Amino acid sequence: MTFKKICTIDDVWEGEMASFDMDGQEILIVHASEGNILAWQGVCPHQDIPLSEGKLEFGLLTCRAHLWQFDVATGRSVNPTGCELAQYPVRIEGNEVLVDIEGIVPKYAAI
């Protein structure tokens, strides 16, 4: 595994999300309300819309374009069902958020 720094914990406050470019891939960092920091593909599997332009409320990430929703704890779609976001491993070292994107590609819906 190759972990690289993507941001600091202070860059994404608890209950918020932010998008970062890592080696040409858009990565969405979510600082979940439980304190967990998760890394997901940064684009909606439906039509490649940046998920950072959407809304994060009550553990649900809603894409701004067609209101597709994803559970940020699992990456699975809630509305509609049947697709999911690619997840990237995260490691915290001090105040730094490190992510490994090696070999993981964004997922897309067949709809």
Secondary structure as the mmCIF struct_conf table of DSSP 4:
data_model
#
loop_
_struct_conf.conf_type_id
_struct_conf.id
_struct_conf.beg_label_comp_id
_struct_conf.beg_label_asym_id
_struct_conf.beg_label_seq_id
_struct_conf.end_label_comp_id
_struct_conf.end_label_asym_id
_struct_conf.end_label_seq_id
STRN STRN1 LYS A 4 THR A 8
HELX_RH_3T_P HELX_RH_3T_P1 ILE A 9 ASP A 11
BEND BEND1 VAL A 12 VAL A 12
TURN_TY1_P TURN_TY1_P1 GLU A 14 GLY A 15
STRN STRN2 GLU A 16 MET A 22
TURN_TY1_P TURN_TY1_P2 ASP A 23 GLY A 24
STRN STRN3 GLN A 25 HIS A 31
TURN_TY1_P TURN_TY1_P3 SER A 33 GLU A 34
BEND BEND2 GLY A 35 GLY A 35
STRN STRN4 ILE A 37 GLN A 41
BEND BEND3 GLY A 42 GLY A 42
STRN STRN5 VAL A 43 VAL A 43
TURN_TY1_P TURN_TY1_P4 PRO A 45 GLN A 47
STRN STRN6 PRO A 50 PRO A 50
HELX_RH_3T_P HELX_RH_3T_P2 LEU A 51 GLU A 53
BEND BEND4 GLY A 54 GLY A 54
STRN STRN7 LYS A 55 GLU A 57
TURN_TY1_P TURN_TY1_P5 PHE A 58 GLY A 59
STRN STRN8 LEU A 60 THR A 62
TURN_TY1_P TURN_TY1_P6 ARG A 64 HIS A 66
STRN STRN9 GLN A 69 ASP A 71
TURN_TY1_P TURN_TY1_P7 VAL A 72 THR A 74
STRN STRN10 ARG A 76 ARG A 76
STRN STRN11 SER A 77 ASN A 79
BEND BEND5 PRO A 80 PRO A 80
BEND BEND6 GLY A 82 GLY A 82
STRN STRN12 GLU A 84 GLU A 84
STRN STRN13 GLN A 87 TYR A 88
STRN STRN14 VAL A 90 GLU A 93
TURN_TY1_P TURN_TY1_P8 GLY A 94 ASN A 95
STRN STRN15 GLU A 96 VAL A 99
TURN_TY1_P TURN_TY1_P9 GLU A 102 GLY A 103
#
